[in-house]
Amino acid sequence: MDQAAMMKRVMEIQRDPNLTDAEKAVRRQQLMSGKWAAPAEEEGDQEDGAVKSEPKPEHGLSNTLQCTICHELCNRPVTAPCQHNFCLKCFQDHVNKSKKKCCPTCRTEFSAKFCANPRINTALTMAIRAFKIGTVNPSSKPFERINDADRPDEAFTTDRAVRAGRANAASGRIMVTVPNDHFGPIPASADPRGTGIKVGEWWKDRLDCRQWGAHFPHVAGIAGQSNVGAQSVVLSGGYEDDRDEGEWFLYTGSGGRDLSGNKRTSKVQSFDQTFDNMNKALKLSCTKGLPVRVVRSYKEKRSAYAPGVETPVRYDGVYRIVRCWRKPGAQGPLMCRYLFMRCDNEPAPWSSEGEGVWDHGGVVAGLRSFEGAEADNTGDRPVDDAALPAPALEEMKQADKGQVYSMADKPWWGWLEDKQEWGWTRAAPVSQQRAGGEEGGSKTVRKRLSEQERALREFACGICKKTVVDPVSTPCGHNFCKACLDKKFAGIADEVAGGGHAAGIRSIRVRKQLKPCPTCKTDLMEFLKGAAVNRDMAEVVAKLQESIARAREEASGAAGEEGEEGVAAVDEGGEEGVAGVDEEAEEGAGVSDGEGASDAAIVSEDAAPAAAPEQPASSAETGPREPAISAHQVEALSPIPPSVPAPPSQQDKVTVALIEEYEDFDAGLIQALMEQEDNDEAAVRYCLRRMRAQVAAEAKKQQKQAQLVGASAGGDKAMASEVAPAAEPAVAGGRAKRARR
């Protein structure tokens, strides 16, 4: 087919109203590759008896790095000067068959040098390889435990046990089939007895409780992951600030105690608690409205609702965290506080009513004990401030910086009007664990993270050495930022007049200016005339960054699950600890910062799922999100009567002392230094002394320069006064000579 016939055929395809843009593109590519004569009906036919190929797994790049000739994921990708990508073999076949060497998409002509020696884009190759790791659907396999059937039915000890009893015991077989990050009640389908874990069921110790899934960590008091939420907590008298009222209780977070020197426990609060690790997990469960299983232990001596020694560890149903905040504790440092309220369909163990009535196990039964508050039978909204317990409201007035976190307007676990029971208002969070640790395990997640980070490093700009922004791929196979490349050759013209300048002779000849590649010195002058941004590569970089962010969250969550039983400490006398998770993820909670005011603002935000985020945040696409304030919280935003101010913490006292000592420095600067140095007084004093010395040295230098300038000005005046009298006789003599002539 000659060029005129091909153009005529292309115009017919373009004018066909029955074809979409994608179908037109496919027809054009088939025309250019010689497949235009084949009927469309025969393209997908197979011989009788042929086995259809399995669908290829989705890598996230199927629609991004498509070869414009074969429309498949690029194999050995080649990036043309026009920034379109091809398979190496497809490109070579196209160049060899076509008389005119041009791009089949944009008709940009290829140079003979590029056609003879195309370069494989190694950065895209690494990206494709990284995306092919870990593509299994999170819910594709049921959860199973490795070698769990070989373990005994109860906790056991061996001859190597140093201490008697269960101090050195190993856990027995896990009876339930739910993963460790399962939210909500244990269903009957996961229980080998077919009943599920019922409210009021008890065990002789925490190891037995672990085997039935009510609370998996046998040491830590909080089970959860900071990027997903908390699944369960234990009340066993670990903190003196706890207050248990059965249907609701005030729970204290973890941390703030010095465990250095190989100490397992400590009852002294040494520093402030912060919303990180397991405290962050509880906060995430609060803002999302996730159900939290609650287990009470007989070691809680101050509560009338704690079980006795006959039923040492008891499961009391699921609760929701409706508010959380920080306030000074009984020992002075700030403590993370959480208001739990019961929301279970089964009656509480201390309830004397029969089953089948919703309010026996719901929030309503607890609300009726608060100053005659009227019950809200809907149950699917966060409890209004007017119905909250008075002790909790008093504590909220003392919240640090007026920050109080509230449950979302549409919690994940709420009251279902059609079923008249508590349940999931949306799909439950997907487990991050996999069958036998195959996919999604910590090792696989770390491997995927390592591969993707290595692939992202391949997309480094050859000039600024950072990840490319608006990438451009040169014919020599190197990647640069468009802005960096333009800035590099901004002052170099394409052509200059050549020769004859020294003799002042005008030359009609021009000379081309070389624009060498910053990496390999290949001339890019012709390429830079029409260089465009590689949109496919930019999308690949964005997907890599999003995937790395997700993999980091999964890795941190898996690390927290593996280490939750060994990092935190709790002694046999009831001291509760918390498992540590080294993770910094974006919090799905809105905060109202009222620093400088005594009013407590309550902010609500409907957090997005954290277990399987659909649209991770990227630096180019996301911005600050405004917290949503629900209608039922308008009253809560009104000023609260001022309360007795909380006693200042030790850090505040140190800051005030530094401000008084260094009066020549701004108070805001000193506060910023305290935050930057993590409240290290010695480090802040060193910085302030050094800054004061620098200011003094600068003042001394300016004073010395002023003295030198003054001395120089005085010397010039003296010299002028000496020269002037000597010059006057000379001038007079000159006049006399001219007069005699």
C-alpha positions in Angstrom: 0.0 0.0 0.0 1.4 3.3 -1.0 1.4 6.5 1.1 -1.7 8.0 -0.6 -3.7 4.8 -0.1 -2.7 4.6 3.5 -3.7 8.2 4.2 -7.0 7.6 2.5 -7.6 4.6 4.7 -6.7 6.6 7.8 -9.2 9.3 6.9 -11.9 6.7 6.5 -11.2 5.4 10.0 -11.3 8.9 11.4 -14.6 9.7 9.8 -16.3 6.4 11.0 -18.9 7.6 13.5 -19.5 4.0 14.9 -15.9 3.8 16.3 -14.7 5.2 19.6 -11.4 7.0 19.9 -9.8 3.9 21.4 -11.1 1.8 18.5 -9.9 4.3 16.0 -6.4 4.2 17.5 -6.4 0.4 17.4 -7.4 0.4 13.7 -4.7 3.0 12.9 -2.1 0.9 14.6 -3.3 -2.2 12.8 -3.1 -0.4 9.5 0.5 0.8 10.2 1.6 -2.7 11.3 0.1 -4.5 8.2 -2.9 -6.2 10.1 -5.5 -4.0 8.5 -6.6 -6.6 6.0 -7.5 -9.2 8.7 -11.2 -9.3 9.6 -12.0 -8.1 13.0 -14.0 -11.2 13.7 -11.0 -13.5 13.2 -8.6 -11.7 15.5 -9.6 -13.4 18.7 -10.5 -16.8 17.2 -8.8 -19.9 18.4 -8.7 -23.4 17.0 -11.1 -26.0 18.4 -9.8 -27.5 21.5 -7.3 -24.8 22.2 -7.0 -23.8 25.9 -7.6 -20.2 26.6 -4.7 -18.4 28.3 -5.2 -17.4 31.9 -5.8 -13.7 32.4 -2.6 -11.8 33.2 -2.4 -10.3 36.7 -3.0 -6.6 37.0 0.3 -4.8 37.6 -1.0 -1.2 37.8 0.9 -0.4 34.6 -1.3 -2.1 32.0 -2.9 1.1 30.9 0.2 3.3 31.4 3.1 1.5 29.7 1.3 0.1 26.7 3.3 -0.4 23.5 1.6 1.8 20.9 2.0 -0.9 18.3 1.0 -4.2 20.0 -1.1 -2.6 22.8 0.5 -4.8 25.5 2.7 -4.0 28.4 6.0 -3.0 27.0 8.6 -5.7 26.8 12.1 -4.2 26.8 10.7 -0.7 26.5 12.2 1.8 24.2 11.3 5.5 24.5 11.3 7.5 21.3 12.4 11.1 21.0 8.7 12.0 20.9 8.3 10.4 24.3 6.1 7.4 23.2 7.0 3.9 24.4 7.4 0.7 22.3 8.5 -2.8 22.7 12.0 -3.2 21.3 10.9 -5.9 18.9 7.8 -4.0 17.8 9.8 -0.9 17.2 12.4 -2.8 15.1 9.7 -4.5 13.0 7.9 -1.2 12.5 11.1 0.5 11.3 12.1 -2.3 9.0 8.7 -2.5 7.4 7.9 1.2 7.0 9.5 3.3 4.3 9.0 6.5 6.3 10.6 6.1 9.7 8.1 7.9 11.9 6.2 7.4 15.1 2.9 5.5 14.5 1.1 7.7 17.0 2.2 11.3 16.4 4.0 10.9 13.0 7.2 12.4 14.3 10.1 11.3 12.1 12.9 9.3 13.7 16.5 10.0 13.0 18.6 7.4 11.2 20.8 7.1 14.2 18.0 6.4 16.6 16.4 3.8 14.2 19.7 2.0 13.9 20.5 1.9 17.6 17.4 2.3 19.9 18.2 2.3 23.6 16.2 0.3 26.1 14.8 2.5 28.9 16.2 0.7 32.0 14.2 2.8 34.4 10.9 1.7 32.9 12.2 -1.9 33.0 12.9 -1.6 36.7 9.5 -0.1 37.3 7.7 -3.0 35.5 9.7 -5.5 37.5 8.9 -3.8 40.7 5.2 -3.7 40.0 5.1 -7.4 39.2 6.0 -8.2 42.8 3.1 -8.7 45.2 0.1 -8.5 42.9 -2.2 -10.9 44.8 -5.6 -9.6 45.9 -5.6 -9.1 49.7 -8.7 -11.3 50.1 -7.8 -13.9 47.5 -6.8 -16.5 50.1 -8.3 -17.5 53.5 -6.2 -16.9 56.5 -4.4 -19.9 57.9 -1.7 -20.2 60.5 1.6 -22.0 59.9 2.0 -25.3 61.8 -0.7 -24.2 64.3 -2.3 -27.7 64.2 0.9 -29.2 65.6 0.8 -27.1 68.8 -0.9 -28.4 72.0 -4.4 -27.2 73.0 -3.1 -25.3 76.0 -0.1 -23.2 76.8 3.0 -25.3 77.6 6.4 -25.2 79.1 9.6 -27.2 78.4 12.5 -28.3 80.5 14.3 -25.1 79.6 11.7 -23.0 81.6 13.5 -21.0 84.3 10.4 -19.9 86.3 7.5 -22.0 87.4 4.0 -21.6 86.3 3.3 -19.8 83.0 6.0 -17.2 83.3 8.0 -18.9 80.6 5.1 -20.7 78.9 4.5 -20.8 75.1 1.1 -20.2 73.6 -1.0 -23.2 72.6 -2.9 -23.7 69.4 -5.1 -20.7 68.3 -8.6 -22.1 68.2 -10.3 -19.5 66.1 -9.6 -18.9 62.4 -9.6 -15.1 62.4 -6.4 -13.2 61.8 -4.8 -11.2 64.5 -6.0 -7.9 63.0 -9.7 -9.0 62.9 -12.2 -6.2 64.0 -15.4 -6.8 65.9 -16.9 -9.8 67.6 -15.5 -13.3 66.8 -18.2 -14.8 64.6 -19.6 -18.4 64.8 -18.0 -19.3 61.5 -14.5 -18.7 63.0 -15.2 -20.8 66.1 -14.7 -24.6 65.9 -17.6 -24.9 68.4 -19.9 -23.0 66.0 -21.0 -20.5 68.6 -18.6 -17.6 68.4 -17.1 -15.9 71.5 -20.0 -14.9 73.7 -20.1 -12.0 76.1 -19.3 -13.2 79.6 -17.0 -16.0 78.4 -13.9 -16.3 80.6 -10.5 -17.9 80.7 -8.0 -18.6 83.5 -5.3 -16.3 82.1 -4.3 -14.2 79.2 -2.6 -17.1 77.3 -6.0 -18.9 77.1 -7.7 -15.6 76.2 -5.2 -15.3 73.3 -6.0 -18.8 72.0 -9.7 -17.8 71.6 -9.0 -14.5 69.8 -10.6 -12.1 72.3 -7.2 -10.4 72.8 -4.2 -11.8 71.0 -1.2 -10.2 72.9 -0.7 -12.0 76.2 1.4 -9.2 77.6 0.4 -5.9 76.0 -2.8 -4.2 77.0 -3.6 -2.8 73.5 -3.8 -4.9 70.3 -3.7 -3.0 67.1 -1.6 -1.3 64.3 -1.1 2.4 64.0 -2.1 2.5 60.3 -5.2 0.4 60.7 -6.6 0.8 64.2 -7.0 -1.1 67.5 -8.8 -4.4 67.7 -9.0 -5.0 71.5 -7.9 -3.7 74.9 -7.6 -5.1 78.4 -8.6 -3.5 81.6 -6.3 -4.8 84.4 -5.5 -1.8 86.6 -2.3 -0.6 84.8 -3.0 3.1 85.3 -4.4 5.0 88.2 -6.2 7.4 85.9 -8.5 4.7 84.5 -12.2 4.9 85.5 -14.6 2.0 84.9 -18.3 2.5 84.9 -19.3 -0.7 83.1 -21.3 0.7 80.1 -18.6 3.3 79.7 -15.1 3.8 80.9 -12.2 6.2 80.6 -9.1 4.4 79.4 -5.5 5.7 79.6 -3.1 5.2 76.7 0.4 3.7 76.8 3.9 5.2 77.2 5.3 8.0 79.2 7.3 5.6 81.5 11.0 5.2 81.6 11.8 1.5 81.0 15.6 2.0 80.5 18.0 -0.3 82.3 16.1 -3.5 81.3 13.0 -2.6 83.4 9.8 -4.4 82.5 7.5 -2.0 84.3 7.4 1.3 86.1 4.6 3.1 87.8 6.1 6.5 87.5 5.1 8.7 84.6 8.4 10.3 83.4 7.2 12.2 80.3 4.2 13.0 78.2 2.2 10.5 76.3 1.8 11.2 72.5 -0.6 9.9 69.9 1.7 7.5 68.3 2.2 3.7 68.1 -0.7 2.0 69.9 -2.1 5.4 71.1 -2.4 6.3 67.4 -4.2 3.0 66.8 -6.8 3.8 69.4 -7.2 7.3 68.0 -7.8 5.8 64.5 -10.4 3.5 65.9 -12.1 6.5 67.5 -12.2 8.7 64.4 -13.5 5.8 62.2 -15.9 4.4 64.7 -14.4 0.9 64.6 -15.5 -1.7 67.2 -13.0 -2.6 69.9 -13.3 -5.8 71.9 -12.9 -5.2 75.6 -11.5 -7.8 78.1 -11.6 -7.2 81.9 -9.1 -8.8 84.3 -9.5 -9.5 88.0 -6.4 -7.4 88.6 -8.5 -4.3 88.2 -9.1 -3.8 91.9 -10.8 -0.3 91.7 -13.7 -1.3 89.5 -17.0 -2.8 90.6 -17.4 -4.3 87.1 -14.2 -6.3 87.1 -14.5 -10.1 87.3 -13.5 -12.1 90.4 -10.8 -14.5 90.9 -13.2 -17.3 89.9 -13.5 -15.8 86.4 -10.0 -14.1 86.1 -10.2 -12.9 82.4 -13.6 -12.1 81.0 -14.8 -11.0 77.6 -17.3 -8.1 77.9 -18.3 -7.4 74.3 -17.4 -4.6 71.9 -17.2 -0.9 72.6 -16.6 2.2 70.5 -14.3 5.1 71.3 -16.4 8.2 71.0 -13.9 10.8 72.1 -10.1 11.0 72.8 -7.9 13.7 74.1 -4.8 14.5 76.1 -4.8 16.0 79.6 -2.4 16.2 82.6 -2.6 13.0 84.6 -2.5 12.4 88.3 1.3 12.5 88.2 1.6 15.6 86.1 2.7 14.6 82.5 0.1 14.6 79.7 -1.9 11.3 79.3 -3.8 10.1 76.3 -7.4 9.5 77.4 -10.2 7.6 75.6 -13.9 7.4 76.3 -15.2 3.9 75.5 -19.0 3.3 75.3 -20.6 -0.1 74.9 -22.3 -1.1 71.6 -22.8 -4.8 71.7 -26.0 -6.8 70.8 -25.5 -9.2 73.8 -26.3 -8.1 77.3 -23.4 -7.2 79.6 -22.3 -9.7 82.2 -23.5 -7.5 85.0 -26.9 -6.9 83.4 -29.9 -8.7 85.1 -32.2 -8.3 82.0 -32.9 -11.1 79.6 -31.5 -11.4 76.1 -33.3 -10.2 73.0 -33.7 -6.5 74.0 -31.3 -4.2 72.3 -30.7 -1.6 75.0 -29.5 -4.3 77.5 -26.2 -4.4 75.7 -26.2 -1.1 73.9 -25.3 2.4 74.6 -28.8 3.3 75.8 -28.5 1.3 79.1 -25.4 3.3 80.0 -26.9 6.6 79.0 -29.8 6.3 81.4 -27.4 6.5 84.4 -26.1 10.0 83.4 -28.1 12.6 85.3 -31.4 11.3 83.8 -30.2 11.7 80.2 -32.8 10.6 77.6 -31.8 7.6 75.5 -31.2 8.0 71.8 -32.8 4.9 70.2 -31.2 5.5 66.8 -27.7 4.5 67.9 -26.2 5.1 64.5 -24.8 8.5 65.3 -22.0 9.6 67.6 -23.4 10.3 71.1 -24.1 14.0 71.6 -22.1 15.9 74.1 -25.2 16.5 76.3 -25.4 12.7 76.8 -21.8 12.1 77.5 -20.7 11.2 81.1 -20.1 14.2 83.3 -16.6 13.1 84.3 -15.6 12.8 80.6 -17.0 16.3 79.9 -15.0 17.7 82.8 -11.8 16.1 81.5 -12.4 17.5 78.0 -12.4 21.0 79.4 -8.8 20.4 80.5 -7.7 18.9 77.1 -4.3 19.9 76.0 -4.5 22.9 73.6 -8.2 22.4 73.3 -7.8 19.4 71.0 -10.5 16.7 71.3 -10.9 14.0 68.7 -14.4 12.8 67.9 -15.9 9.8 66.2 -17.0 10.2 62.5 -20.5 11.1 61.6 -20.8 7.8 59.7 -19.0 5.2 61.9 -18.0 1.9 60.5 -19.8 0.1 63.4 -23.3 1.5 64.0 -26.9 0.8 64.6 -28.8 -0.8 61.7 -32.4 0.4 61.6 -33.5 -2.4 59.2 -32.1 -5.2 61.4 -32.6 -3.4 64.8 -29.1 -4.4 65.9 -25.5 -3.2 66.0 -23.4 -4.2 63.0 -21.1 -3.0 60.2 -22.4 0.0 58.2 -19.9 -0.7 55.5 -17.5 -3.5 54.6 -15.2 -4.5 57.5 -11.5 -3.6 57.2 -9.6 -6.2 55.1 -6.9 -8.1 57.0 -3.3 -7.3 56.2 -2.3 -10.9 56.9 -2.2 -13.7 54.4 -2.4 -17.5 54.3 0.7 -19.0 55.8 2.5 -15.7 55.5 2.9 -16.1 51.7 1.6 -12.7 50.4 1.4 -9.6 52.5 3.7 -11.0 55.2 6.4 -8.8 56.5 9.1 -10.4 54.4 7.2 -10.1 51.2 6.1 -6.5 51.9 9.7 -5.5 52.7 10.9 -7.2 49.5 8.3 -5.3 47.4 9.2 -2.1 49.2 12.9 -2.6 48.5 12.3 -3.3 44.8 10.0 -0.3 44.3 12.4 2.0 46.1 15.2 0.8 43.9 13.0 1.3 40.8 12.2 4.8 41.9 15.9 5.6 42.3 16.3 4.8 38.6 14.1 7.8 37.8 16.6 10.2 39.2 17.3 13.3 37.2 20.8 13.4 35.8 21.2 17.1 36.7 19.4 17.7 40.1 19.8 14.0 41.2 16.2 14.0 42.6 13.2 12.1 41.4 12.2 13.5 38.0 9.4 16.0 37.7 7.9 16.4 34.3 10.4 13.8 33.0 12.1 13.9 29.6 13.8 10.8 28.2 16.6 11.6 25.7 17.5 9.4 22.7 20.6 8.3 24.5 18.4 6.7 27.2 18.9 9.1 30.1 16.1 10.8 32.1 16.0 14.5 33.2 13.5 17.0 34.6 12.1 19.2 31.8 12.9 22.3 33.8 16.4 21.2 34.6 17.2 20.4 30.9 15.8 23.8 29.8 17.8 25.6 32.4 21.0 23.7 31.5 20.8 25.0 27.9 18.9 28.2 28.4 21.8 30.5 27.3 23.0 28.4 24.3 21.7 29.3 20.9 21.2 26.6 18.3 23.3 28.4 15.7 25.9 31.2 15.8 27.8 33.1 13.1 31.1 31.6 12.5 34.6 33.1 11.6 35.7 36.6 10.6 35.0 38.4 13.9 38.6 39.2 14.8 39.2 40.9 11.4 35.8 42.7 11.5 34.6 40.9 8.4 31.0 39.8 8.3 30.6 36.1 7.6 27.6 34.5 5.9 28.4 31.1 7.4 26.8 29.8 10.6 27.9 27.2 13.0 25.7 24.8 15.0 26.1 24.9 18.7 26.6 21.5 20.4 24.3 20.7 23.3 25.8 17.6 24.9 23.9 15.3 27.2 24.9 16.1 30.8 25.5 12.3 31.3 27.0 10.9 28.2 27.9 14.0 26.0 25.7 12.9 23.1 24.5 15.9 21.1 20.9 16.8 22.0 20.5 19.9 19.9 18.0 18.5 17.4 16.1 16.6 20.2 15.7 19.7 22.3 14.0 21.6 19.5 10.8 19.6 20.1 11.4 17.9 23.5 8.2 17.1 25.3 7.3 15.7 28.7 6.9 11.9 28.9 3.5 11.6 30.4 3.6 7.8 30.7 6.9 8.0 32.7 5.4 10.7 34.9 2.4 8.5 35.7 4.7 5.6 36.4 6.7 7.7 38.9 3.5 8.8 40.6 2.3 5.2 40.9 5.6 4.1 42.3 5.5 6.8 44.9 2.0 5.8 45.9 2.8 2.1 46.0 5.9 2.8 48.2 3.8 4.8 50.6 1.3 1.9 50.8 4.1 -0.7 51.2 5.6 1.3 54.0 2.3 1.4 55.9 1.9 -2.4 55.4 5.5 -3.0 56.5 5.0 -1.0 59.6 1.7 -2.6 60.4 3.3 -6.1 59.9 6.2 -5.1 62.1 3.9 -3.9 64.8 1.9 -7.2 64.7 5.1 -9.2 65.0 6.5 -7.2 67.8 3.4 -6.3 69.8 4.0 -9.0 72.4 7.6 -8.3 73.1 8.2 -4.5 73.0 5.7 -3.4 75.6 5.8 -4.5 79.2 3.2 -5.5 81.7 4.0 -7.4 84.9 2.0 -10.1 86.6 0.7 -7.6 89.1 -1.3 -5.8 86.5 1.0 -3.2 84.9 -0.1 -2.8 81.3 2.2 -2.0 78.4 1.8 -1.5 74.8 3.4 -3.0 71.7 5.6 -0.6 69.7 5.2 0.0 66.0 7.7 2.3 64.2 5.2 3.9 61.8 4.4 7.5 60.7 1.2 7.4 58.5 -1.2 10.1 57.7 -3.8 10.3 60.3 -7.4 9.9 59.2 -8.7 12.3 61.8 -9.6 16.0 61.9 -8.2 18.2 64.6 -9.5 21.5 65.8 -6.5 23.4 67.2 -7.6 26.0 69.7 -4.2 26.9 71.2 -4.4 29.9 73.4 -8.0 29.4 74.3 -9.6 27.4 77.1 -12.5 26.0 75.0 -12.4 22.5 73.8 -13.3 22.1 70.1 -14.6 18.8 68.9 -13.8 17.9 65.3 -15.2 15.0 63.3 -14.0 13.5 60.1 -15.2 10.4 58.2 -11.9 8.7 57.8 -11.2 6.7 54.7 -10.2 3.0 54.9 -6.7 2.5 55.9 -6.3 -1.2 55.4 -6.6 -1.0 51.6 -6.4 2.6 50.4 -7.7 3.1 47.0 -6.2 6.6 46.3 -3.0 7.1 48.3 -1.9 10.7 48.7 0.8 12.0 46.5 2.6 15.2 46.6 1.3 16.4 43.2 -2.4 15.5 43.7 -3.4 16.1 47.2 -3.7 19.1 49.4 -4.8 20.0 52.9 -8.2 18.6 53.8 -10.6 20.8 55.7 -12.2 19.0 58.7 -15.9 18.5 58.4 -18.1 19.6 61.3 -21.3 17.7 61.6 -24.7 19.3 62.5 -24.9 17.6 65.8 -21.6 19.1 66.9 -22.5 22.7 66.4 -23.6 23.0 70.0 -20.3 21.4 71.0 -18.4 24.3 69.4 -20.0 26.9 71.6 -17.7 28.1 74.4 -17.5 25.9 77.5 -17.4 27.7 80.8 -13.8 28.1 81.9 -12.5 25.5 84.2 -9.6 25.4 86.7 -6.4 25.6 84.6 -4.3 22.4 84.6 -1.0 22.5 86.4 1.9 23.3 84.0 4.0 20.4 82.9 7.8 20.2 83.5 8.5 21.2 79.9 6.4 24.3 80.3 8.3 25.3 83.4 11.6 24.9 81.6 10.4 26.9 78.6 9.3 29.8 80.9 12.6 29.8 82.7 14.5 29.9 79.4 12.4 32.8 78.2 13.1 34.8 81.4 16.8 34.0 81.3 17.3 34.9 77.6 15.1 38.0 77.4 16.9 39.3 74.2 15.5 36.4 72.2 11.9 36.0 71.0 9.7 33.7 73.1 8.4 32.0 70.0 11.9 31.2 68.9 12.6 29.5 72.2 9.4 27.5 72.1 10.3 26.3 68.5 13.8 25.3 69.7 12.3 23.3 72.5 10.0 21.4 70.0 12.9 20.9 67.6 15.2 19.5 70.3 12.5 17.3 71.8 12.4 19.4 75.1 16.2 18.9 75.7 17.0 21.8 78.0 20.8 21.4 77.6 20.6 21.4 73.8 18.4 24.5 73.7 20.7 26.4 76.1 23.7 25.5 73.9 21.8 26.8 70.8 20.9 30.1 72.6 24.4 30.6 73.9 25.9 30.1 70.4 23.3 32.5 68.9 24.1 35.1 71.5 27.9 34.7 70.8 27.3 35.1 67.1 25.3 38.3 67.6 28.0 39.7 69.9 30.7 38.9 67.3 28.7 40.5 64.5 28.2 43.7 66.6 32.0 43.8 67.4 32.8 43.4 63.8 30.5 46.2 62.7 32.0 48.5 65.4 35.5 47.8 64.2 34.6 48.5 60.6 33.0 51.8 61.7 36.3 52.8 63.5 38.3 52.0 60.4 36.1 54.0 58.2 36.3 57.0 60.6 40.1 56.8 60.7 40.3 56.6 56.9 38.1 59.7 56.5 40.3 61.7 58.9 43.5 60.8 57.1 42.1 62.0 53.7 41.2 65.4 55.2 44.7 65.9 56.7 46.4 65.0 53.4 44.2 67.4 51.5 45.1 70.2 53.9 48.9 69.6 53.4 48.7 69.5 49.6 46.6 72.7 49.1 49.2 75.3 50.4 51.9 73.8 48.2 49.8 73.9 45.1 49.0 77.7 45.5 52.6 79.0 44.8 52.8 76.8 41.7 49.6 78.2 40.3 50.8 81.7 41.0 54.1 81.1 39.2 52.4 79.8 36.1 50.3 82.9 35.9 53.4 85.1 36.1 55.2 83.3 33.2 52.1 83.7 31.0 52.0 87.4 31.8 55.7 88.0 30.8 55.1 86.3 27.4 
